[in-house]
């Protein structure tokens, strides 16, 4: 009886040891699987973390480049505006210079009496016998002379220039006949009057007159 009890206890102990070994093996396998999973997770995560860090660094670098380029664009835009303003000022100065050059050229022409203006051009005139009429009258700016060219059907036709300035009363008559040119000196005056007349006693006169002011 005692022997059976001892034998039973021995078998039970052996079974417990087998079960313990099995559990230990299973737990070991589980640990191995978990370790392998952890390694796999770390293998996947660590490159991803490194990649994210590298990507963030690249983004920061690109942002720095963009900010630098924006600063350059602003600076260049300011330079462009400054150049445009400078060009506008240069254009205005060029226009002023051109105006002054034209004015100087005009003054030189006046000094050397190279300028001229047509006062009358082939203007028809009807005159009664022994009549004198004004054919032109206006302001004269510069000293110079006036040429009066006349074509008429009477050899008694004359041209006359009248003006008052600087205390001088100028009144001169020159006969031009049927075809002639008369020249009269002129000074700056408020009104210089050009007249055309004849000394016929019976018949009227038809004439054509051209007057040019040289100054």
C-alpha positions in Angstrom: 0.0 0.0 0.0 2.7 2.4 0.9 4.6 1.5 -2.2 1.6 2.4 -4.4 1.2 5.7 -2.7 4.9 6.5 -3.2 4.6 5.4 -6.8 1.6 7.6 -7.4 3.4 10.6 -5.9 6.3 10.0 -8.1 4.2 9.8 -11.3 2.4 13.0 -10.2 5.7 14.8 -9.7 6.9 13.6 -13.1 3.7 14.9 -14.8 4.1 18.3 -13.1 7.7 18.6 -14.3 6.6 17.8 -17.9 3.9 20.4 -17.7 6.3 22.9 -16.2 8.8 22.2 -18.9 6.1 22.6 -21.6 4.9 25.9 -20.1 8.5 27.1 -20.0 9.0 26.1 -23.6 5.8 27.9 -24.6 6.7 31.0 -22.7 10.1 31.0 -24.2 8.6 30.7 -27.7 6.2 33.5 -26.9 9.1 35.6 -25.7 11.0 34.8 -28.9 8.0 35.8 -31.0 7.5 39.0 -29.1 11.2 39.9 -29.3 11.1 39.2 -33.1 8.0 41.4 -33.4 9.7 44.2 -31.4 12.8 44.0 -33.6 10.6 44.2 -36.7 8.7 47.2 -35.3 12.0 48.9 -34.4 13.3 48.1 -37.8 10.3 49.7 -39.4 10.0 52.7 -37.0 13.6 53.8 -36.8 14.1 54.4 -40.6 10.7 56.1 -40.7 11.7 58.4 -37.8 15.0 59.1 -39.4 13.2 59.8 -42.7 10.7 62.2 -41.0 13.6 64.0 -39.4 15.4 64.3 -42.7 12.2 65.5 -44.4 11.7 68.1 -41.7 15.3 69.3 -42.2 14.8 69.5 -46.0 11.5 71.4 -45.5 13.2 73.9 -43.1 16.0 74.3 -45.7 13.5 74.9 -48.5 11.7 77.5 -46.3 14.9 79.3 -45.7 15.6 79.3 -49.5 12.1 80.6 -50.2 12.5 83.4 -47.5 15.9 84.3 -49.0 14.4 84.4 -52.5 11.4 86.5 -51.3 13.9 89.0 -49.7 15.8 89.1 -53.0 12.6 89.7 -55.0 11.5 92.5 -52.7 15.0 94.1 -53.0 14.9 93.7 -56.8 11.4 95.1 -57.0 12.5 98.2 -55.1 15.5 98.6 -57.5 13.1 98.3 -60.4 10.9 101.0 -59.0 13.9 103.2 -58.3 15.1 102.7 -61.9 11.7 103.5 -63.3 11.6 106.7 -61.3 15.1 107.5 -62.5 14.1 106.8 -66.1 11.0 109.1 -65.7 13.2 111.8 -64.3 15.7 111.3 -67.1 12.9 111.4 -69.7 11.6 114.7 -68.2 15.1 116.1 -68.2 15.5 115.1 -71.8 12.3 116.8 -72.8 13.4 119.9 -70.9 16.8 119.8 -72.6 15.1 119.4 -76.0 12.8 122.3 -75.3 15.7 124.5 -74.2 17.7 123.5 -77.3 14.8 124.4 -79.5 14.5 127.7 -77.7 18.2 128.5 -78.0 18.0 127.6 -81.7 15.0 130.0 -82.1 16.9 132.8 -80.3 19.9 132.2 -82.5 17.7 132.4 -85.6 16.3 135.7 -84.2 19.8 137.1 -83.5 20.9 136.3 -87.1 17.5 137.1 -88.5 17.1 133.7 -90.0 13.5 133.3 -88.9 10.5 134.3 -90.9 6.7 134.2 -90.9 4.2 134.6 -93.7 1.7 137.4 -92.8 -0.3 137.4 -96.1 -0.2 134.9 -99.0 -1.6 135.9 -102.4 -4.5 137.8 -100.8 -6.8 139.5 -103.3 -7.5 143.1 -102.7 -10.2 145.4 -104.4 -9.3 149.1 -104.3 -11.4 152.0 -105.3 -9.7 154.9 -107.1 -7.3 156.8 -104.8 -8.1 154.4 -101.9 -5.8 153.0 -99.3 -6.9 150.1 -97.0 -5.3 148.0 -94.2 -4.5 144.5 -95.3 -2.8 143.3 -92.1 -2.3 144.5 -88.6 -0.9 142.7 -85.5 1.8 142.5 -82.8 5.4 142.3 -83.9 7.7 140.6 -81.3 11.2 141.2 -82.7 13.0 143.8 -84.7 13.4 142.8 -88.4 11.9 143.8 -91.7 8.8 143.1 -93.7 8.7 142.4 -97.5 5.5 143.3 -99.3 5.1 141.8 -102.8 2.3 143.2 -105.0 0.8 142.4 -108.4 -1.8 144.8 -109.6 -3.4 146.4 -112.7 -2.2 149.9 -111.9 1.3 151.4 -111.9 0.2 153.8 -109.2 -0.2 151.0 -106.6 1.8 151.4 -103.4 2.5 149.6 -100.1 2.6 151.4 -96.8 3.8 150.3 -93.3 2.7 152.2 -90.2 3.5 151.7 -86.5 4.5 153.6 -83.3 6.9 152.2 -80.7 9.7 153.5 -78.4 8.6 157.0 -79.1 9.0 156.5 -82.9 6.2 157.1 -85.3 7.0 155.2 -88.5 5.0 155.8 -91.6 6.5 155.0 -95.0 5.1 154.6 -98.5 6.7 152.7 -101.4 5.3 152.4 -104.9 5.3 148.9 -106.2 3.4 149.5 -109.5 2.0 146.5 -111.4 4.6 144.1 -110.1 7.0 145.0 -107.3 8.4 144.3 -103.9 8.8 146.8 -101.1 10.9 146.3 -97.9 10.2 148.0 -94.6 12.2 147.9 -91.3 10.1 147.0 -88.2 10.6 147.2 -84.5 8.7 145.4 -81.7 5.3 147.1 -81.5 1.8 146.4 -80.3 0.4 147.1 -83.8 2.2 147.1 -87.1 -0.1 147.9 -90.0 0.4 147.0 -93.6 -1.6 149.1 -96.1 -2.2 148.9 -99.8 -3.3 151.9 -101.9 -3.3 153.7 -105.3 -3.4 157.2 -106.7 -5.7 156.5 -109.6 -8.2 159.3 -110.2 -11.0 157.3 -112.1 -10.6 153.5 -112.1 -10.4 151.1 -109.2 -7.5 148.7 -108.8 -7.4 144.9 -108.4 -4.3 143.6 -106.6 -2.8 140.5 -105.0 -0.5 140.9 -102.0 2.0 138.7 -100.1 3.7 139.9 -97.0 6.6 138.1 -95.1 8.0 139.1 -91.7 11.8 138.4 -91.4 13.3 138.5 -87.9 
